[in-house]
Amino acid sequence: MARIPEDVQVEVLEDSCMGIGDCRRLMPKVFVEGEEHLSVVAATGEEDFDVEELVEVAYTCPNSAIAVRRDGQNLLS
């Protein structure tokens, strides 16, 4: 699993996620399959990840179901 920096908040918006799984394929250490095949953010782990890569993956979500914020500011705008 990946370690999420303290100043970064990542959320999968459950009402918007369709479970397509692109995020899980592109960043399997950050996103995992949860209930009903929807994506969820994995528990934090030992290894840091690239926040810019995370933002790119969030943009690939067809339903814009991934929210990424740094210190409360939306990084996807």
C-alpha positions as CSV (number, residue, x, y, z in Angstrom):
1,M,0.0,0.0,0.0
2,A,1.0,3.6,-0.5
3,R,1.5,6.3,2.0
4,I,-0.6,9.3,1.5
5,P,1.2,12.5,2.4
6,E,-0.4,14.3,5.4
7,D,-1.3,17.4,3.4
8,V,-3.1,15.4,0.7
9,Q,-6.6,14.1,1.0
10,V,-7.8,11.5,-1.5
11,E,-11.4,10.3,-1.7
12,V,-13.5,8.1,-4.0
13,L,-17.0,9.6,-4.2
14,E,-19.1,6.5,-3.6
15,D,-22.2,8.0,-5.3
16,S,-20.2,8.7,-8.5
17,C,-18.0,5.6,-8.7
18,M,-19.2,3.0,-11.3
19,G,-16.5,0.5,-10.5
20,I,-14.8,0.5,-13.8
21,G,-11.4,0.1,-12.1
22,D,-9.1,2.3,-14.2
23,C,-7.8,3.9,-11.0
24,R,-7.1,0.4,-9.5
25,R,-5.2,-0.7,-12.6
26,L,-3.2,2.5,-12.8
27,M,-2.4,3.0,-9.1
28,P,-3.0,-0.4,-7.3
29,K,-1.2,0.7,-4.2
30,V,-3.6,3.7,-3.7
31,F,-6.9,2.3,-5.0
32,V,-8.4,-1.1,-4.2
33,E,-11.7,-2.9,-4.9
34,G,-14.2,-2.4,-2.1
35,E,-17.8,-3.5,-1.7
36,E,-19.9,-3.9,-4.9
37,H,-16.7,-3.7,-7.0
38,L,-16.4,0.0,-6.3
39,S,-13.0,1.6,-5.8
40,V,-11.8,2.8,-2.4
41,V,-8.6,4.4,-1.1
42,A,-6.3,1.8,0.3
43,A,-5.0,2.1,3.8
44,T,-1.7,4.0,4.1
45,G,1.5,2.0,3.9
46,E,5.3,2.4,3.7
47,E,5.8,3.8,0.3
48,D,5.2,7.4,-0.9
49,F,3.5,8.0,-4.2
50,D,3.6,10.8,-6.8
51,V,0.8,13.3,-6.2
52,E,1.0,14.5,-9.8
53,E,0.5,10.9,-11.0
54,L,-2.5,10.6,-8.6
55,V,-4.0,13.8,-10.1
56,E,-3.5,12.3,-13.6
57,V,-5.3,9.1,-12.6
58,A,-8.1,11.1,-11.1
59,Y,-8.6,12.8,-14.4
60,T,-9.0,9.4,-16.1
61,C,-12.1,8.6,-14.1
62,P,-15.0,8.7,-16.4
63,N,-17.4,9.9,-13.7
64,S,-15.0,12.3,-11.9
65,A,-15.4,10.1,-8.8
66,I,-12.0,10.8,-7.4
67,A,-11.4,13.9,-5.3
68,V,-7.8,15.0,-4.6
69,R,-7.1,17.9,-2.3
70,R,-3.9,19.4,-0.8
71,D,-4.5,21.3,2.4
72,G,-8.2,21.5,1.5
73,Q,-7.6,22.9,-2.0
74,N,-8.9,21.0,-4.9
75,L,-6.1,19.8,-7.2
76,L,-8.3,18.8,-10.0
77,S,-9.5,22.3,-11.0
